[in-house]
Every structure is written in C-alpha cells, then in structure tokens.
Amino acid sequence: MLFKEGKIADVTLSNFMVFHDLHLSFSKHINIISGENATGKTALLKVLYSSLKAMSGAKKEKNLTKESRERYFVQKFQGVFRPDDNNIGRLVNRKQGMNTAKISVTFSNLSKDKCTIEFNSHQKNHMDISYNQAPNSDFLCEPIYLPPKEIISSTENFGALYRDYQIAFEETYADLCYLLEKPLKKGKNRTEQNIVLKKIGNIVNGRVLQKDKKFYLAVDGVGNFEMGLVSEGYRKLATIMYLIQSDSLNKNSIVFWDEPESNMNPRMIPNIVMALCELANMGVQVFVSTHSYFVQQAFDLEQRKQKSKKLYVKFFSLYHDEVRQNILCNESDNIADLEHNAIMEEFDAVYDREQELFYDD
C-alpha cells in the first residue's frame, strides 16, 4: 500500500508485549482498533507513536551518531511504556529464557522509509535501530498522542512538574502538554485548517484562548470559561482546536487517540467522530482505540456519509486465539464484515438477555 503522503503503511510486531507475530496494513485516513481487554489496543498505538516520535526527533538532530539515535528510541519507549526500572527488556514477550522483540514500521512516503527496532529480554538500555531514511528524505511528520484523560485544563503546571520531578505519568501526557505550551503561529491558518476549526467551533459554540499557559473556552455571546469548568468532551475538542491554531496539527500529522469515549457522554461521540473525519479530509492520518459501540458505528456511518470524498476508514479487531497464546487480528472496511467484534458480540448478548427477560415475564 503506497501513498504519496508520509503516513504509516504497515507494522509488524514479533514478540513485543502481548504480540507474538502480528502484521497490519493501515488506511491513510482513519484506523479504528477494538478488542477485549488485554488484546494490546493501547500497546499498538503506543508502539507506533513511540517509534515515530523517536524517528522524528532523531531526524531533527544534526551530526546524528548511532548512539544518539539509539538514545532517542530507548528514552521514548521508556517514557511512554514506563517499564520497571526503565528496563526495556521487560517489553519483550514473557517466556522462559531469552527472547527477542522486533518492531518494523513502514511508511508510505516516496522514499518508502522503514524503521526496524530489535532488543532482547536481557537488554535494559539498548536497542538495535535501523532505518533507510536518507538525509534528503521527503519524510515529514509530527505524531500527536491524545491519552484517555485530557490535559488542557492542567497545562499551566503539568509541564513544569514533569520536567523537574519524577511523577507517575506516562510521557504521552507530557508530550501533549508541551505541544499545548507552544504559542500560536504567525500568519493565517491554511484553508483546510480553517474548515476544521469552523466545524469544531460550531460544536463547542466558541473558540479557544490561551493566556500564560491557561486555557479558556470563549463561548459566543456568553464569555470566557476556564477550561476546567467546561465538559471533558469540549476540552478534548478544544485541544484539537488549539493544536491546529498553533500548527502542531496539520496535514503532515499522525494522530493517535486512545479511547476518545473516555468520560464522554455518548451524545458527544458523533461530534468527536466528525472532527476526526474532518482532520482526515485535511490530510491527517488517524488511529483510534476504542471499547465503544457508539464510536465504531459513528465512524461507519460517517464513512458512508462522506463516500463522495472517498474517506477511507479501516476497522481492526484484536482477539485471542483459541488457546489464548497469541493475539490475532481481523480487519475490514466496514463494521458488518468485521469478525470477532467483541463490542458487537456483547451488544447482541445484552439484547438477547433483554429478550429472555421480556418473554419470561
């Protein structure tokens, strides 16, 4: 699968955490990942994000040595996954003796960049890193990770605390906080950015303001509200708005959103889904992990509604094999053809229990 834009085309995971041997090919637009607990949904998002964030950071450094490149990857995996004692070897699939994890991420840009990471269960601070990225590569991407809990209402203090103290938050929260600390860019937004901002602004009935690292939602005709006083759904949408306004989120971005439905009233989900679809139309590649029936269905409906725009949503369902020794994946372009859909299976089971109670009465 080859795209002109620099997006993630596929990933192969061998002996990494719960994954023995998994290969997935992705949509350049939106990818929805579901499955039961302990099937590796969040781990999948994090390994993609960590690899891409380290690769992006290493590319920005001049006179890059093999050791400094390795340091980018090791530190990012340590910060995002937070294994005990920062021991990278603990991320290798557990079994007796030594085992080796291998991660391969292929990108869809014109130079077909590929990043490969290997480390074994006995290595605490070492990874073997290789990628074919040339100095003049057209690869340009800044990954953005949106964790389940919003951070925009805590940006004022969180960044400083994370820089100076050892606090038990994974690095995805700090990375997002640092992006929110960035000032607004000079000049006008691009046309495609204004389209997304207008649509999200209509949902929240206002715009986002930042002053001294404090964020406010300026509600039309009412006034400015501290971000901690508005609903969490609006805070999450406000986060997207500000990232666009600061140009941290643009057509070269790849967004990873872990459980957007967290602390969210189901009525807000269609708005969140519409916002993500508009980002995809802008050129952003989106990855979402979810436990929500409403999220799955909203994306399926939005894809059909935007068929003329050729919005491509791909669904992935992670599940255990029969002996629960490996994680497998079923993938489809629509919900109806998705097998092993734990969310839909439970929805059907609830319906069946309701019917049994109804007819028993």
Beta strands, then each sheet from edge to edge (+ up, - down):
strand 1: 8-16
strand 2: 19-25
strand 3: 30-35
strand 4: 100-107
strand 5: 114-120
strand 6: 128-131
strand 7: 142-146
strand 8: 206-211
strand 9: 214-219
strand 10: 223-226
strand 11: 253-258
strand 12: 285-289
strand 13: 313-320
strand 14: 327-332
sheet 1: 2+ 1- 4+ 5- 6+
sheet 2: 7+ 11+ 12+ 3+ 13+ 14-
sheet 3: 8+ 9- 10+
end
